Amino acid sequence: MDAQPNRKASEHREPTPAPADLPQPAGPPAVAAKTRVLVVDDERSIRVTLKSILGEGGYEVGVAGDVRQAREMLAAKAYDVVLTDLVLPGESGMVLVKEVRQKFPRIPVILMAGAPSKETTMEASRAGVVACLTKPVPPKKLLPAVHQAVTVRVPDAEGHPFA
C-alpha cells in the first residue's frame, strides 16, 4: 500500500534550503571570510551601520572615527580594504587616501561622500581610489564595491597592476 495515496507521482516538494545553500550577499564567502575592511567615518551611526552590513557579508571590520585613529589601526593590523568618508574632523579623507596609497599601495581605497563634486571625484580617481560611493551607501552598492576592490588588482604609483 502506498504511504501517500492522495499524492500524485508528478508532485514533488523541494527540500527547504539549509542556511549554507542560501545566496551570500558579498560574493564568494572564501573572499569575504579572509578580508579585513577598515571603515573610517566620524559619524558613529554610520560606522555601526557599515560594520553591521559588512559583518553580515562575511567581512572582518575595524572602525575608526578620524584619520589619526585610522593611521594607528593601519599600523597595528593588516587590512585588505579601506573605506573612508571624505569629510572627517581634522584631516580629510583625501589625506588618508593619499597616505594609504603611498604607504600601503596594495590596499584598495573606497571613498564615500555625501554629494561628491565632479572635481572631488576626479581628484579621488587621480589619488588612486577604486570606487567613490555616495552616502548614504545602500548595502546593494556597498557589498559589490568592497568585493570588487579585493578581487581586482590595484595598480602601483606608475599605473602598473601588481602581479
C-alpha positions as semicolon CSV with decimal commas, in nm:
position;residue;x (nm);y (nm);z (nm)
1;M;0,000;0,000;0,000
2;D;0,128;0,349;-0,091
3;A;0,225;0,562;0,211
4;Q;0,084;0,875;0,041
5;P;-0,223;0,760;-0,154
6;N;-0,351;1,113;-0,239
7;R;-0,018;1,246;-0,373
8;K;0,039;1,220;-0,746
9;A;0,372;1,088;-0,872
10;S;0,434;1,419;-1,052
11;E;0,407;1,621;-0,729
12;H;0,748;1,686;-0,583
13;R;0,831;1,914;-0,298
14;E;1,181;2,072;-0,295
15;P;1,361;2,048;0,036
16;T;1,398;2,370;0,232
17;P;1,749;2,503;0,167
18;A;1,994;2,488;0,455
19;P;2,149;2,823;0,556
20;A;2,469;2,733;0,368
21;D;2,261;2,688;0,049
22;L;2,119;3,041;0,066
23;P;2,278;3,309;-0,154
24;Q;2,561;3,501;0,011
25;P;2,536;3,883;-0,015
26;A;2,908;3,962;-0,055
27;G;3,012;3,722;-0,326
28;P;3,217;3,413;-0,261
29;P;3,238;3,353;0,116
30;A;3,603;3,248;0,082
31;V;3,693;3,601;-0,027
32;A;3,484;3,778;0,238
33;A;3,590;3,546;0,521
34;K;3,956;3,636;0,473
35;T;3,905;4,007;0,413
36;R;3,958;4,284;0,668
37;V;3,791;4,619;0,599
38;L;3,877;4,941;0,781
39;V;3,579;5,179;0,791
40;V;3,666;5,543;0,864
41;D;3,378;5,781;0,937
42;D;3,325;6,043;1,206
43;E;2,955;5,959;1,247
44;R;2,914;5,673;1,495
45;S;2,580;5,564;1,348
46;I;2,735;5,525;1,004
47;R;3,031;5,328;1,143
48;V;2,791;5,096;1,326
49;T;2,569;5,050;1,019
50;L;2,857;4,984;0,780
51;K;3,021;4,745;1,027
52;S;2,693;4,554;1,055
53;I;2,638;4,534;0,677
54;L;2,996;4,428;0,606
55;G;2,998;4,186;0,901
56;E;2,681;4,019;0,773
57;G;2,857;3,996;0,435
58;G;3,133;3,791;0,597
59;Y;3,396;4,062;0,630
60;E;3,605;4,133;0,941
61;V;3,558;4,504;1,013
62;G;3,757;4,761;1,208
63;V;3,626;5,114;1,261
64;A;3,795;5,449;1,309
65;G;3,645;5,794;1,370
66;D;3,921;6,004;1,214
67;V;4,246;5,993;1,015
68;R;4,466;5,973;1,327
69;Q;4,282;5,668;1,456
70;A;4,287;5,511;1,108
71;R;4,666;5,554;1,093
72;E;4,702;5,379;1,430
73;M;4,481;5,091;1,319
74;L;4,664;5,050;0,987
75;A;4,997;5,041;1,172
76;A;4,870;4,780;1,420
77;K;4,685;4,539;1,189
78;A;4,681;4,439;0,822
79;Y;4,369;4,550;0,633
80;D;4,266;4,449;0,283
81;V;4,041;4,747;0,203
82;V;3,996;5,097;0,344
83;L;3,650;5,255;0,320
84;T;3,669;5,621;0,419
85;D;3,445;5,922;0,434
86;L;3,570;6,234;0,257
87;V;3,473;6,483;0,529
88;L;3,636;6,398;0,861
89;P;3,733;6,610;1,163
90;G;4,091;6,735;1,146
91;E;4,240;6,589;0,831
92;S;4,020;6,496;0,537
93;G;3,957;6,152;0,397
94;M;4,154;6,257;0,087
95;V;4,465;6,291;0,307
96;L;4,408;5,934;0,425
97;V;4,357;5,814;0,067
98;K;4,693;5,959;-0,038
99;E;4,873;5,818;0,268
100;V;4,731;5,470;0,220
101;R;4,825;5,471;-0,149
102;Q;5,179;5,581;-0,059
103;K;5,244;5,362;0,248
104;F;5,025;5,061;0,162
105;P;4,998;5,064;-0,220
106;R;4,835;4,722;-0,239
107;I;4,539;4,826;-0,021
108;P;4,247;4,949;-0,231
109;V;4,064;5,255;-0,100
110;I;3,694;5,331;-0,144
111;L;3,584;5,690;-0,080
112;M;3,239;5,788;0,050
113;A;3,096;6,137;0,022
114;G;2,758;6,297;0,080
115;A;2,746;6,477;-0,253
116;P;3,081;6,441;-0,429
117;S;3,152;6,711;-0,685
118;K;3,299;6,628;-1,022
119;E;3,628;6,780;-0,902
120;T;3,628;6,561;-0,590
121;T;3,560;6,251;-0,797
122;M;3,842;6,339;-1,037
123;E;4,085;6,410;-0,750
124;A;3,989;6,081;-0,588
125;S;4,049;5,896;-0,913
126;R;4,391;6,059;-0,957
127;A;4,476;5,969;-0,595
128;G;4,406;5,600;-0,666
129;V;4,057;5,548;-0,522
130;V;3,900;5,233;-0,668
131;A;3,540;5,350;-0,611
132;C;3,358;5,662;-0,498
133;L;3,024;5,596;-0,327
134;T;2,754;5,849;-0,246
135;K;2,629;5,848;0,115
136;P;2,413;5,703;0,244
137;V;2,556;5,390;0,083
138;P;2,295;5,117;0,033
139;P;2,407;4,758;0,100
140;K;2,338;4,664;-0,262
141;K;2,615;4,907;-0,367
142;L;2,848;4,868;-0,068
143;L;2,898;4,492;-0,076
144;P;2,973;4,468;-0,451
145;A;3,213;4,766;-0,429
146;V;3,409;4,604;-0,146
147;H;3,405;4,266;-0,317
148;Q;3,533;4,418;-0,641
149;A;3,801;4,615;-0,455
150;V;3,951;4,298;-0,310
151;T;3,930;4,092;-0,628
152;V;4,068;4,346;-0,877
153;R;4,439;4,417;-0,892
154;V;4,539;4,757;-0,757
155;P;4,789;4,945;-0,976
156;D;5,108;5,081;-0,827
157;A;5,207;5,452;-0,837
158;E;5,308;5,419;-1,205
159;G;4,977;5,258;-1,301
160;H;5,110;4,903;-1,337
161;P;4,893;4,633;-1,181
162;F;5,061;4,411;-0,923
163;A;5,123;4,056;-1,035
